[in-house]
Amino acid sequence: MRKKHPNIAQRISANPVSNSTIVFDDCGKPINISLGQVNLYGKDSKEYVDFQIQNFHEHPTRLAYPNPNHCNINHTSFGLFRLMQDYILQHDDRNEWLDNLQVVDIGYFFCFGLGLGDHIEKLLDEYKTNSFIITEPVWDFFVHSLYNLDWAKISKKAEEQETNLIFCLGETVEATVLQIEKIISAYGITFLEGSFFYIHYPSWENEKALDRLKGRMDSFSISSGFFEDEIDMCSNTYANMRRERFTYIKAQRVLHQDTPAFIVASGPSLERNIEHIKKWRDHVVLFSAGSTLKILLQNGIRPDIHIENENVPQVFAILKGLNEQYGLQGITLCASTTIYPGVASFFDDVWFYSRPGLSSTSIFASADDALHDTGPLVANSASAIAVACGFRNIYLFGVDCGKLPGKATHHKDTVYNEDEALLGMSATEFEDMFSRRVPGNFGGEVLTSRFHDMSRLAFNSLSARTKMQIYNCSYGAALDGIPPLSSARISLTNTPGQQKQVLERIQNQFITYEPKTFITADRIERMVDDLDAFKESMHTALEELIETTDNFTSIDSALDTYWKDHLKELRGYMTMTAGTYSTMVRLASFLGSRIKKEDVRKAFIKHTMYKFLEICDWMADRTQDIFVQMKEDHATIASVAPYEGGFDKVQDVSLDADLQAEVEAYLEEI
């Protein structure tokens, strides 16, 4: 225990037991924990555990999804799912060998409560999972368990059955749930369904933590990095850098800017700040974040820098309308390289930056160039860019990272209220995502979603790694390390009217590229060549395993090893496809891990994984197609038709078709 968990060992030395004592039997064996007036267990620990585990065997609590939608199916992964369905439907006896939930490849056992710990080894024996997580809100109980359990033996058992044994000790409910979420993010969501939930002893902390964790499970269905999206982002980056003159904002040392920066986002509390933003407008460099631009222009406020991240054509339509109504002259666009082509044409000056983790960054730039903490929301991007540009005093408005109970999710004038489709879901579904409670910036509590909580944590990270002074003037969630400040108490003494000089000083510290000069031919050539070798090496890595394995965990592990072994030469392509690969394995496990008979399951895995390899080949071919177009200097890159069931299907006419045609006509005209 001391070697594998040094932090716990150090904590034991610093935090001796103070609030409870062990109850021993006549032979000196621990049988209970005295809490003073009462004992933890109503009977001896081993009797309590035997009864509890038997009851759990009969009525286990598990994570179950009603359908595979939680796998976040996209065009490519749906093709594999349809092939799997066809395979299963061919078997008339499928009801005999298909269980309701996973019988193998179970990701997690969540054990809430340790006590004396007599249940731990028994549960490890009975329930084989990839990760066994033990939470114990009472630190004393873990110390007591050291007198009762042979943790070295238990640790060795977990290691032999390839189970990660993880502790979360002495934490608050919120800290426990947050730590579990980090564990799930680290070990993956591929085998999340079928996981077990177990409460060892009733307590408010254990029950509340379990309730909150269950309530957040749906949020783990959110995936990113779909092949289709990554293809679009690479194509957009190519098109933008081919046609635009731009300044490239990257991670580097810069001069400090004494002029304050205002970051304005479209959270519901922005209404409280508008008049104060107007009051100090001439003293600051003003950043608008995404949909906030419309709100500011409607209120007679013109930002200096507008931030955009989204790569969809709707952004073009929105900005085209704002340009026609208000004019966007004099506003500098600072956008991700992946924005929809044509968006930059509405602005006189264009700055681009790269986001970490995107294939477009790996292929056309480098990880060292990327700006960190630029997501998940555009307000994060605006703040990270302000820091990268050297602003030392930054004020946040409408950066709510949540909402007050019973109140709106956005400012009343946001475009999301006009076009619900921009949310990617119905307004009701979006509202339902706000299920977490976090401290409010000015007291009380705020409701937040996993997505908005990720934004909050990104602000915490930005604050921790920078020496800039950031103030949160928003009436939303509190941000760690960023003090609250009422906008009515802002007092600025700097010289007004310095915005133009500040922007020129920033721009002069970064390199400005003419069209077609940023993306080098050798990068594109290398991508084309690397994909020639990819398919053969991928088949070699998996085919022998596919012939013999009876579980998907081994497949997932082999894929992970393959990525690590080939990361240097295939980083760009792996970033492009990794999200879709993991989704397909998750889908395959959703069906295959339910198969009770080992021989039937092995046959299913073999059939499915060869189809998986076919789709991997298809993605490699399609990727090579677009990079050949880039190599040949095509002005626009033809979109990739979605994959479905082993065939390239004709691209459906979507609701965006007219808008895309409008964009193309506009670009030709200018």
ABEGO torsion letter per residue (X at the ends): XAAABAAAAAAAAABBBAABBBBBBAAGBBABBBAGABBABABBAAAAAAAAAAAAAABBBBBBBABAAAAGBBAAAAAAAAAAAAAAAABAAAAAABBABBABGBABBBBBEAEAGAAAAAAAAABBBABBBBBBABAAAAAAAAAABBAAAAAAAAAAAGBBBBBBBGBBAAAAAAAAAAAAAAAEAAAABGBBBBBABBBAAAAAAAAAAAAAAAAAABBBGBAAAAAAAAAAAAAAAAABBBBBBBBBBBBBBABBBBBBBABAAAAAAAAAAAAAAAABBBBBBEAAAAAAAAAGBBBABBBBABABAAAAAAAAAAAAAAEABGBBBBBBAABBBGAAAABABBBBBBBBGBAAAAAABBAAABBBGAOABAAAAAAAAAAAAGBABBBBBGBAGEBBBGBBABBAABAAAABAAAAGBBAAAAAAABABBBBBAAEEBBBBBAAAAAAAAAAAAAAAABABBBBBABBBBBBBGBBBBBAAABBBABBBGAAAAAAAAAAAABBBBBBGAABBAAAAAAAAAAAAAAAAAAAAAAAAAAAABABAAAAAAAAAAAAAAAAAAAAAAAAAAAAAAAAAAAAAAAAAAABABAAAAAAAAAAAAAAAAAAAAAAAAAAAAAAAAAAAGBABBBBBBBBBGGBBBBBBBBAAAAAAAAAAAAAAAX
